[in-house]
Amino acid sequence: MFTYCPACGSGNIVFKDNRVFKCPDCGFTYYHNTAAATGCVIDTGDRVLLLVRGKEPSKGKLALPGGFVDPGEGALEGLRRELLEEIGWEPPEGAEITLFASFPNIYPYKNIVYNTCDLFFTLDAPGLSEKDLRPAEGEVSGIRFLRPREINGEDLAFDSTRRAMEAYSRYRESKTFLSPL
Ligand SMILES: [Zn+2]
């Protein structure tokens, strides 16, 4: 990510442990920390909502609504904001939003690789349909309502989403938090 130290211009800067840049000449230190991100399984009863991604990475593949948590946000605030931005829909006040799994993900964007800690939530939205939604132009190129067992892992954009959808099927049976290693 850095070829030269952004503080002193030295070419001796090193990237260690997949997370820290250190300059031996001036002491500049930058931690490229894991970022928090959310994903949401919106369950209409027998189907769940998936987005067709309108941009890279994984343009054209399916993903759950959600995204990076912004500075100053809690995970649920970030999730509500992302739902509004991506599908133009907000969970009703008092909706029960449950954390059911968490997995790591790798998100390459414009030549920088971000390591994320993805938090997967679910909420019930019986009767929700495409006419209730306003997908973000450019970012989202389609909405799909699919039965969980109809979802083909290869069509999903991210490894963490594949793991989350597997966990979700088990979560629906057990209703307890699952994060298998
Ligand atoms: Zn330096």
Boltz pocket constraint, residues with backbone or C-beta under 6 A from the ligand:
constraints:
  - pocket:
      binder: B
      contacts: [[A, 5], [A, 6], [A, 7], [A, 8], [A, 9], [A, 10], [A, 23], [A, 24], [A, 25], [A, 26], [A, 27], [A, 28]]
      max_distance: 6.0
